[in-house]
């Protein structure tokens, strides 16, 4: 695994994961602004073979960058790594400009507050049209799903419930996702 992000975000993630009863986080961490770094060069320096098939997961970022930056990032990945597939999320019209209730998603606001304070980036919540993006970049959409559907498909009664603050937190999150996604 290889992971790009700002140093402060990677440090935050590693410190949170260190409190869980899991093995050491296996990713090779690449610190910096992933929108500015030479992704191919940075990955090759830590042992990535750009000629092999790869899965790029770009999630939890689209609410912080405008849709044009998302298009540029996707285009760069597809050009630099032609044997790759990309899984990514984007903000839909339904949640563009919306903010979930604080009581229901305390974990979300804690992380967002940390990002605003430490990285200086606040969510923009700009909507992006995936089909329009696919035509412009271009790329082929293999599967399109909402976060709600993914949670239902891959739900783990122990892990996911704990991640979302126990049963009550998960139920509140489901309500928010059903409403907005």
C-alpha positions in Angstrom: 0.0 0.0 0.0 1.1 3.6 -0.7 -0.6 6.6 0.6 -0.3 10.3 -0.3 -1.4 13.1 2.0 -0.3 16.1 4.0 2.1 15.2 6.8 -0.3 16.4 9.5 -3.1 14.2 8.1 -0.9 11.1 7.9 0.4 11.7 11.4 -3.2 12.1 12.7 -4.3 8.9 10.9 -1.4 6.8 12.1 -1.8 8.0 15.7 -5.6 7.1 15.7 -4.9 3.7 14.2 -2.2 3.1 16.8 -4.8 3.1 19.5 -6.7 0.2 17.9 -5.9 -3.5 18.4 -4.7 -4.0 14.9 -1.2 -4.7 13.4 1.0 -1.7 12.4 -0.4 0.3 9.5 1.1 -1.3 6.4 1.2 1.7 4.0 4.3 3.5 2.7 3.5 7.1 3.4 4.2 9.8 0.9 4.0 13.2 2.6 2.9 16.3 0.7 0.2 17.9 -1.3 -1.0 15.2 -3.7 -2.3 17.8 -6.1 1.2 19.3 -6.5 3.5 16.3 -6.2 4.9 14.3 -9.1 2.9 11.2 -8.2 4.7 8.8 -10.5 8.2 9.9 -9.4 7.2 9.8 -5.7 5.7 6.3 -6.0 8.7 5.0 -7.9 11.1 6.3 -5.2 9.3 4.1 -2.6 9.3 1.0 -4.8 6.1 1.2 -6.8 6.3 -0.4 -10.3 4.2 2.0 -12.6 4.1 -0.7 -15.3 2.0 -3.1 -13.1 -1.8 -2.9 -12.7 -2.8 -0.9 -9.7 -5.9 0.3 -7.9 -6.0 3.9 -6.8 -8.4 4.8 -4.1 -9.1 8.5 -3.9 -11.7 8.9 -1.2 -12.6 11.5 1.3 -11.0 14.3 -0.8 -13.6 15.5 -3.2 -15.3 17.7 -0.6 -12.1 19.6 -0.1 -11.1 20.3 -3.8 -13.1 21.8 -6.6 -14.4 19.5 -9.4 -11.7 20.7 -11.8 -9.0 19.7 -9.5 -10.7 16.3 -9.2 -10.7 16.0 -13.0 -7.0 16.9 -13.2 -6.1 14.3 -10.5 -8.1 11.6 -12.3 -6.6 12.5 -15.7 -3.0 12.4 -14.2 -3.5 9.0 -12.7 -5.0 7.5 -15.9 -2.2 9.0 -18.0 0.7 8.1 -15.7 -0.6 4.7 -14.8 -2.5 3.3 -17.9 -3.0 -0.1 -16.3 -4.8 1.3 -13.3 -8.3 1.4 -12.0 -9.6 4.2 -9.8 -12.2 4.1 -7.0 -13.2 7.5 -5.9 -16.0 9.5 -4.3 -17.5 12.8 -5.2 -20.1 15.2 -3.8 -23.5 14.8 -5.3 -26.0 17.6 -5.9 -28.0 16.2 -3.0 -25.3 17.1 -0.5 -23.6 20.0 -2.2 -23.6 22.9 0.3 -25.3 20.7 3.0 -23.9 20.0 6.4 -24.9 17.0 8.4 -26.3 17.6 11.9 -23.5 17.8 14.4 -25.2 15.4 16.9 -25.5 12.7 14.4 -22.0 12.8 12.9 -19.7 13.9 15.7 -16.8 11.9 14.3 -17.2 13.7 10.9 -17.1 17.1 12.5 -14.1 16.2 14.7 -12.1 15.2 11.6 -13.3 18.2 9.6 -12.4 20.6 12.4 -8.9 19.0 12.6 -8.4 19.4 8.9 -9.5 23.0 9.0 -7.3 23.8 12.0 -4.2 21.8 11.0 -4.2 21.9 7.2 -6.1 25.1 6.7 -8.5 23.6 4.2 -12.3 23.7 4.7 -14.8 21.5 2.8 -16.2 23.3 -0.2 -18.9 20.7 -0.8 -19.0 21.5 -4.6 -21.0 19.0 -6.5 -19.5 17.1 -9.4 -21.3 15.2 -12.2 -19.6 11.9 -12.5 -21.0 11.3 -16.0 -19.8 14.7 -17.2 -16.4 14.1 -15.6 -16.1 10.7 -17.3 -16.7 12.3 -20.7 -14.1 15.1 -20.0 -11.3 13.1 -18.5 -12.2 10.5 -20.2 -12.8 7.3 -18.3 -15.2 4.5 -18.2 -17.6 4.1 -15.2 -17.5 0.5 -14.2 -19.8 0.8 -11.2 -21.7 3.8 -9.7 -22.9 3.5 -6.1 -23.9 5.7 -3.2 -22.0 5.6 0.1 -25.2 4.3 1.7 -25.3 1.3 -0.7 -21.6 0.6 0.0 -22.1 0.7 3.7 -24.9 -1.8 3.4 -22.9 -4.1 1.1 -19.7 -4.1 3.2 -21.1 -3.6 6.7 -19.2 -5.4 9.4 -21.2 -5.5 12.6 -18.1 -5.1 14.8 -15.8 -2.9 12.8 -18.1 -0.5 11.1 -20.3 0.0 14.1 -17.3 0.9 16.3 -16.0 3.2 13.6 -19.3 5.1 13.5 -19.7 5.4 17.3 -21.5 2.2 18.1 -25.0 1.1 17.0 -26.5 4.5 17.7 -23.9 6.3 15.7 -24.2 4.0 12.8 -28.0 4.3 12.8 -27.7 8.1 12.8 -25.2 7.9 10.0 -27.5 5.7 8.0 -30.2 8.3 8.4 -28.0 11.0 7.1 -26.7 8.9 4.2 -30.2 7.9 3.2 -31.3 11.5 3.3 -28.4 13.0 1.4 -26.9 10.3 -0.8 
